[in-house]
Amino acid sequence: MTRPKRLPLILLAVLAAAVAIFAAYAWITLQVSYAEGERAGYLQKFSRKGWICKTWEGEILLTSMPGAIPERFEFSVRDDLVAKQLMAAMGKRVNLTYSQHKGVPSACFGETEYFIEKVTLQQ
């Protein structure tokens, strides 16, 4: 007769363990970067979007040489100070310092795997 009383506790423990594992995985993917680097280009698009989880998302056009078709680099921003700097740099040439985080479990952290950490305006 003790089994029916233990079943809710066991289910609660399994649920708590699943939530803890998900939280640990999310924390690891957001803290450990796969790659870091810089990209330079013209800031074309930057906005805060999402239905439930609002994230800052943007795009720069990379130009390797005059006359070449520009490549797009899409990115996410988690820091509001960096987002303000990007809003002020709309349409200008910028250097973006980024870290790449593979396997982030939800779009609530950002729609891309590239997270901008620093913005520098080019002259």
PyMOL CGO cylinders between C-alpha atoms (Angstrom):
from pymol import cmd
from pymol.cgo import CYLINDER

trace = [
    CYLINDER, 0.00, 0.00, 0.00, 2.94, 2.36, 0.24, 0.3, 1, 1, 1, 1, 1, 1,
    CYLINDER, 2.94, 2.36, 0.24, 3.49, 2.32, -3.52, 0.3, 1, 1, 1, 1, 1, 1,
    CYLINDER, 3.49, 2.32, -3.52, 0.62, 4.62, -4.49, 0.3, 1, 1, 1, 1, 1, 1,
    CYLINDER, 0.62, 4.62, -4.49, 1.83, 7.19, -1.93, 0.3, 1, 1, 1, 1, 1, 1,
    CYLINDER, 1.83, 7.19, -1.93, 5.39, 7.14, -3.33, 0.3, 1, 1, 1, 1, 1, 1,
    CYLINDER, 5.39, 7.14, -3.33, 4.40, 7.45, -6.98, 0.3, 1, 1, 1, 1, 1, 1,
    CYLINDER, 4.40, 7.45, -6.98, 3.77, 11.23, -6.90, 0.3, 1, 1, 1, 1, 1, 1,
    CYLINDER, 3.77, 11.23, -6.90, 7.11, 11.77, -5.12, 0.3, 1, 1, 1, 1, 1, 1,
    CYLINDER, 7.11, 11.77, -5.12, 8.94, 9.67, -7.69, 0.3, 1, 1, 1, 1, 1, 1,
    CYLINDER, 8.94, 9.67, -7.69, 7.29, 11.54, -10.57, 0.3, 1, 1, 1, 1, 1, 1,
    CYLINDER, 7.29, 11.54, -10.57, 8.13, 14.87, -8.95, 0.3, 1, 1, 1, 1, 1, 1,
    CYLINDER, 8.13, 14.87, -8.95, 11.77, 13.80, -8.49, 0.3, 1, 1, 1, 1, 1, 1,
    CYLINDER, 11.77, 13.80, -8.49, 12.02, 12.70, -12.14, 0.3, 1, 1, 1, 1, 1, 1,
    CYLINDER, 12.02, 12.70, -12.14, 10.51, 16.01, -13.29, 0.3, 1, 1, 1, 1, 1, 1,
    CYLINDER, 10.51, 16.01, -13.29, 12.88, 18.01, -11.06, 0.3, 1, 1, 1, 1, 1, 1,
    CYLINDER, 12.88, 18.01, -11.06, 15.86, 16.04, -12.41, 0.3, 1, 1, 1, 1, 1, 1,
    CYLINDER, 15.86, 16.04, -12.41, 14.77, 16.70, -16.02, 0.3, 1, 1, 1, 1, 1, 1,
    CYLINDER, 14.77, 16.70, -16.02, 14.43, 20.45, -15.34, 0.3, 1, 1, 1, 1, 1, 1,
    CYLINDER, 14.43, 20.45, -15.34, 17.85, 20.51, -13.64, 0.3, 1, 1, 1, 1, 1, 1,
    CYLINDER, 17.85, 20.51, -13.64, 19.48, 18.68, -16.56, 0.3, 1, 1, 1, 1, 1, 1,
    CYLINDER, 19.48, 18.68, -16.56, 17.89, 21.08, -19.07, 0.3, 1, 1, 1, 1, 1, 1,
    CYLINDER, 17.89, 21.08, -19.07, 19.01, 24.11, -17.03, 0.3, 1, 1, 1, 1, 1, 1,
    CYLINDER, 19.01, 24.11, -17.03, 22.57, 22.77, -16.77, 0.3, 1, 1, 1, 1, 1, 1,
    CYLINDER, 22.57, 22.77, -16.77, 22.70, 22.06, -20.51, 0.3, 1, 1, 1, 1, 1, 1,
    CYLINDER, 22.70, 22.06, -20.51, 21.38, 25.55, -21.36, 0.3, 1, 1, 1, 1, 1, 1,
    CYLINDER, 21.38, 25.55, -21.36, 23.89, 27.18, -19.01, 0.3, 1, 1, 1, 1, 1, 1,
    CYLINDER, 23.89, 27.18, -19.01, 26.80, 25.21, -20.50, 0.3, 1, 1, 1, 1, 1, 1,
    CYLINDER, 26.80, 25.21, -20.50, 25.86, 26.02, -24.11, 0.3, 1, 1, 1, 1, 1, 1,
    CYLINDER, 25.86, 26.02, -24.11, 25.56, 29.73, -23.28, 0.3, 1, 1, 1, 1, 1, 1,
    CYLINDER, 25.56, 29.73, -23.28, 28.81, 29.91, -21.27, 0.3, 1, 1, 1, 1, 1, 1,
    CYLINDER, 28.81, 29.91, -21.27, 31.16, 27.75, -23.35, 0.3, 1, 1, 1, 1, 1, 1,
    CYLINDER, 31.16, 27.75, -23.35, 31.85, 29.10, -26.82, 0.3, 1, 1, 1, 1, 1, 1,
    CYLINDER, 31.85, 29.10, -26.82, 32.69, 26.94, -29.80, 0.3, 1, 1, 1, 1, 1, 1,
    CYLINDER, 32.69, 26.94, -29.80, 34.44, 29.76, -31.67, 0.3, 1, 1, 1, 1, 1, 1,
    CYLINDER, 34.44, 29.76, -31.67, 35.22, 33.44, -31.33, 0.3, 1, 1, 1, 1, 1, 1,
    CYLINDER, 35.22, 33.44, -31.33, 36.05, 36.02, -33.95, 0.3, 1, 1, 1, 1, 1, 1,
    CYLINDER, 36.05, 36.02, -33.95, 35.30, 39.29, -35.67, 0.3, 1, 1, 1, 1, 1, 1,
    CYLINDER, 35.30, 39.29, -35.67, 33.24, 40.25, -38.69, 0.3, 1, 1, 1, 1, 1, 1,
    CYLINDER, 33.24, 40.25, -38.69, 33.16, 43.61, -40.45, 0.3, 1, 1, 1, 1, 1, 1,
    CYLINDER, 33.16, 43.61, -40.45, 30.43, 44.96, -42.65, 0.3, 1, 1, 1, 1, 1, 1,
    CYLINDER, 30.43, 44.96, -42.65, 27.51, 47.33, -43.02, 0.3, 1, 1, 1, 1, 1, 1,
    CYLINDER, 27.51, 47.33, -43.02, 24.75, 47.03, -40.44, 0.3, 1, 1, 1, 1, 1, 1,
    CYLINDER, 24.75, 47.03, -40.44, 21.59, 46.48, -42.50, 0.3, 1, 1, 1, 1, 1, 1,
    CYLINDER, 21.59, 46.48, -42.50, 19.02, 45.17, -40.07, 0.3, 1, 1, 1, 1, 1, 1,
    CYLINDER, 19.02, 45.17, -40.07, 18.61, 45.18, -36.31, 0.3, 1, 1, 1, 1, 1, 1,
    CYLINDER, 18.61, 45.18, -36.31, 15.42, 44.60, -34.34, 0.3, 1, 1, 1, 1, 1, 1,
    CYLINDER, 15.42, 44.60, -34.34, 13.92, 43.13, -31.22, 0.3, 1, 1, 1, 1, 1, 1,
    CYLINDER, 13.92, 43.13, -31.22, 11.57, 40.33, -32.16, 0.3, 1, 1, 1, 1, 1, 1,
    CYLINDER, 11.57, 40.33, -32.16, 9.72, 37.26, -30.95, 0.3, 1, 1, 1, 1, 1, 1,
    CYLINDER, 9.72, 37.26, -30.95, 6.24, 36.33, -29.76, 0.3, 1, 1, 1, 1, 1, 1,
    CYLINDER, 6.24, 36.33, -29.76, 7.03, 35.30, -26.22, 0.3, 1, 1, 1, 1, 1, 1,
    CYLINDER, 7.03, 35.30, -26.22, 10.80, 35.57, -25.87, 0.3, 1, 1, 1, 1, 1, 1,
    CYLINDER, 10.80, 35.57, -25.87, 11.95, 38.92, -27.25, 0.3, 1, 1, 1, 1, 1, 1,
    CYLINDER, 11.95, 38.92, -27.25, 15.51, 38.78, -28.60, 0.3, 1, 1, 1, 1, 1, 1,
    CYLINDER, 15.51, 38.78, -28.60, 17.72, 41.27, -30.43, 0.3, 1, 1, 1, 1, 1, 1,
    CYLINDER, 17.72, 41.27, -30.43, 18.50, 40.00, -33.94, 0.3, 1, 1, 1, 1, 1, 1,
    CYLINDER, 18.50, 40.00, -33.94, 20.53, 41.64, -36.69, 0.3, 1, 1, 1, 1, 1, 1,
    CYLINDER, 20.53, 41.64, -36.69, 22.34, 41.30, -39.96, 0.3, 1, 1, 1, 1, 1, 1,
    CYLINDER, 22.34, 41.30, -39.96, 25.42, 42.84, -41.54, 0.3, 1, 1, 1, 1, 1, 1,
    CYLINDER, 25.42, 42.84, -41.54, 26.53, 42.63, -45.15, 0.3, 1, 1, 1, 1, 1, 1,
    CYLINDER, 26.53, 42.63, -45.15, 30.14, 41.50, -45.50, 0.3, 1, 1, 1, 1, 1, 1,
    CYLINDER, 30.14, 41.50, -45.50, 32.02, 42.82, -48.51, 0.3, 1, 1, 1, 1, 1, 1,
    CYLINDER, 32.02, 42.82, -48.51, 35.27, 41.09, -49.37, 0.3, 1, 1, 1, 1, 1, 1,
    CYLINDER, 35.27, 41.09, -49.37, 36.18, 43.19, -52.41, 0.3, 1, 1, 1, 1, 1, 1,
    CYLINDER, 36.18, 43.19, -52.41, 34.56, 45.94, -54.46, 0.3, 1, 1, 1, 1, 1, 1,
    CYLINDER, 34.56, 45.94, -54.46, 32.05, 44.60, -56.96, 0.3, 1, 1, 1, 1, 1, 1,
    CYLINDER, 32.05, 44.60, -56.96, 31.64, 41.24, -55.19, 0.3, 1, 1, 1, 1, 1, 1,
    CYLINDER, 31.64, 41.24, -55.19, 28.23, 40.04, -54.04, 0.3, 1, 1, 1, 1, 1, 1,
    CYLINDER, 28.23, 40.04, -54.04, 28.04, 40.71, -50.30, 0.3, 1, 1, 1, 1, 1, 1,
    CYLINDER, 28.04, 40.71, -50.30, 27.54, 37.82, -47.87, 0.3, 1, 1, 1, 1, 1, 1,
    CYLINDER, 27.54, 37.82, -47.87, 25.04, 38.16, -45.03, 0.3, 1, 1, 1, 1, 1, 1,
    CYLINDER, 25.04, 38.16, -45.03, 26.05, 37.53, -41.41, 0.3, 1, 1, 1, 1, 1, 1,
    CYLINDER, 26.05, 37.53, -41.41, 23.11, 37.08, -39.06, 0.3, 1, 1, 1, 1, 1, 1,
    CYLINDER, 23.11, 37.08, -39.06, 23.61, 37.47, -35.32, 0.3, 1, 1, 1, 1, 1, 1,
    CYLINDER, 23.61, 37.47, -35.32, 21.91, 37.74, -31.94, 0.3, 1, 1, 1, 1, 1, 1,
    CYLINDER, 21.91, 37.74, -31.94, 22.59, 40.12, -29.06, 0.3, 1, 1, 1, 1, 1, 1,
    CYLINDER, 22.59, 40.12, -29.06, 21.97, 39.33, -25.39, 0.3, 1, 1, 1, 1, 1, 1,
    CYLINDER, 21.97, 39.33, -25.39, 23.42, 42.53, -23.86, 0.3, 1, 1, 1, 1, 1, 1,
    CYLINDER, 23.42, 42.53, -23.86, 21.17, 45.64, -23.89, 0.3, 1, 1, 1, 1, 1, 1,
    CYLINDER, 21.17, 45.64, -23.89, 24.19, 47.99, -23.91, 0.3, 1, 1, 1, 1, 1, 1,
    CYLINDER, 24.19, 47.99, -23.91, 25.53, 46.34, -27.09, 0.3, 1, 1, 1, 1, 1, 1,
    CYLINDER, 25.53, 46.34, -27.09, 22.01, 46.53, -28.57, 0.3, 1, 1, 1, 1, 1, 1,
    CYLINDER, 22.01, 46.53, -28.57, 21.93, 50.30, -27.96, 0.3, 1, 1, 1, 1, 1, 1,
    CYLINDER, 21.93, 50.30, -27.96, 25.33, 50.69, -29.64, 0.3, 1, 1, 1, 1, 1, 1,
    CYLINDER, 25.33, 50.69, -29.64, 24.07, 48.75, -32.66, 0.3, 1, 1, 1, 1, 1, 1,
    CYLINDER, 24.07, 48.75, -32.66, 20.88, 50.84, -32.89, 0.3, 1, 1, 1, 1, 1, 1,
    CYLINDER, 20.88, 50.84, -32.89, 23.06, 53.97, -33.04, 0.3, 1, 1, 1, 1, 1, 1,
    CYLINDER, 23.06, 53.97, -33.04, 25.23, 52.40, -35.77, 0.3, 1, 1, 1, 1, 1, 1,
    CYLINDER, 25.23, 52.40, -35.77, 22.43, 51.52, -38.20, 0.3, 1, 1, 1, 1, 1, 1,
    CYLINDER, 22.43, 51.52, -38.20, 23.60, 51.80, -41.82, 0.3, 1, 1, 1, 1, 1, 1,
    CYLINDER, 23.60, 51.80, -41.82, 27.24, 52.32, -40.84, 0.3, 1, 1, 1, 1, 1, 1,
    CYLINDER, 27.24, 52.32, -40.84, 30.27, 50.06, -41.22, 0.3, 1, 1, 1, 1, 1, 1,
    CYLINDER, 30.27, 50.06, -41.22, 30.98, 48.17, -38.00, 0.3, 1, 1, 1, 1, 1, 1,
    CYLINDER, 30.98, 48.17, -38.00, 33.35, 45.57, -36.57, 0.3, 1, 1, 1, 1, 1, 1,
    CYLINDER, 33.35, 45.57, -36.57, 31.52, 42.94, -34.53, 0.3, 1, 1, 1, 1, 1, 1,
    CYLINDER, 31.52, 42.94, -34.53, 33.28, 40.73, -32.00, 0.3, 1, 1, 1, 1, 1, 1,
    CYLINDER, 33.28, 40.73, -32.00, 31.28, 37.54, -31.56, 0.3, 1, 1, 1, 1, 1, 1,
    CYLINDER, 31.28, 37.54, -31.56, 31.26, 34.15, -29.89, 0.3, 1, 1, 1, 1, 1, 1,
    CYLINDER, 31.26, 34.15, -29.89, 29.61, 31.13, -31.46, 0.3, 1, 1, 1, 1, 1, 1,
    CYLINDER, 29.61, 31.13, -31.46, 27.52, 28.89, -29.20, 0.3, 1, 1, 1, 1, 1, 1,
    CYLINDER, 27.52, 28.89, -29.20, 26.42, 25.64, -30.79, 0.3, 1, 1, 1, 1, 1, 1,
    CYLINDER, 26.42, 25.64, -30.79, 23.45, 23.68, -29.48, 0.3, 1, 1, 1, 1, 1, 1,
    CYLINDER, 23.45, 23.68, -29.48, 21.64, 26.43, -27.59, 0.3, 1, 1, 1, 1, 1, 1,
    CYLINDER, 21.64, 26.43, -27.59, 18.37, 24.68, -26.71, 0.3, 1, 1, 1, 1, 1, 1,
    CYLINDER, 18.37, 24.68, -26.71, 15.83, 27.42, -27.41, 0.3, 1, 1, 1, 1, 1, 1,
    CYLINDER, 15.83, 27.42, -27.41, 15.24, 30.47, -29.60, 0.3, 1, 1, 1, 1, 1, 1,
    CYLINDER, 15.24, 30.47, -29.60, 14.46, 32.34, -26.36, 0.3, 1, 1, 1, 1, 1, 1,
    CYLINDER, 14.46, 32.34, -26.36, 18.23, 32.92, -26.02, 0.3, 1, 1, 1, 1, 1, 1,
    CYLINDER, 18.23, 32.92, -26.02, 18.66, 34.06, -29.63, 0.3, 1, 1, 1, 1, 1, 1,
    CYLINDER, 18.66, 34.06, -29.63, 17.67, 32.88, -33.09, 0.3, 1, 1, 1, 1, 1, 1,
    CYLINDER, 17.67, 32.88, -33.09, 21.26, 32.39, -34.28, 0.3, 1, 1, 1, 1, 1, 1,
    CYLINDER, 21.26, 32.39, -34.28, 24.30, 30.73, -32.78, 0.3, 1, 1, 1, 1, 1, 1,
    CYLINDER, 24.30, 30.73, -32.78, 26.40, 33.92, -33.14, 0.3, 1, 1, 1, 1, 1, 1,
    CYLINDER, 26.40, 33.92, -33.14, 26.22, 36.26, -30.14, 0.3, 1, 1, 1, 1, 1, 1,
    CYLINDER, 26.22, 36.26, -30.14, 27.74, 39.76, -30.41, 0.3, 1, 1, 1, 1, 1, 1,
    CYLINDER, 27.74, 39.76, -30.41, 29.89, 40.84, -27.47, 0.3, 1, 1, 1, 1, 1, 1,
    CYLINDER, 29.89, 40.84, -27.47, 31.43, 44.10, -28.73, 0.3, 1, 1, 1, 1, 1, 1,
    CYLINDER, 31.43, 44.10, -28.73, 30.73, 46.71, -31.43, 0.3, 1, 1, 1, 1, 1, 1,
    CYLINDER, 30.73, 46.71, -31.43, 33.30, 49.06, -32.95, 0.3, 1, 1, 1, 1, 1, 1,
    CYLINDER, 33.30, 49.06, -32.95, 32.43, 51.70, -35.56, 0.3, 1, 1, 1, 1, 1, 1,
    CYLINDER, 32.43, 51.70, -35.56, 34.77, 51.94, -38.54, 0.3, 1, 1, 1, 1, 1, 1,
    CYLINDER, 34.77, 51.94, -38.54, 35.74, 55.28, -39.97, 0.3, 1, 1, 1, 1, 1, 1,
]
cmd.load_cgo(trace, "trace")
